[in-house]
């Protein structure tokens, strides 16, 4: 998946995002293929939480915010 196409995508935290400048890892599924990115957020986000990608930093790094999925949102399956 390429850069700005990530913004607005939903993902799942696979390694806790520790907040501030301490990254975690998220998985975003696009076209049935899982992609992993280093993720940063203002506040800590636990493993298993759903997130929204709000900014692409480059070099497989993104900024995320917590997201409460609605019925029909499928961040794991794409």
C-alpha positions, 0 to 999 in steps of 0.5 A: 500500500502506498503512502497517502492511500493509508490515510483514512484506513482502519487497522488493528494494533499488534504491538502496543502503541506506547504514546508520544515518540514511542511507536507500536505496530499496526496491521492494515489489510488492503485487498486481502493482504496484511501490511504492517507499519510503525504507528505513533499516537498521542496517548497509549493504545493497547494491543487489539484496539482498532485505529484510524490512520490520520497521517503518513510519515513515510518509511512505513510509519504512520500516526493513528488515533483510536477508533471505535468500529461500527458494524460493517467495519472490517479492519482485519479483513479489509 
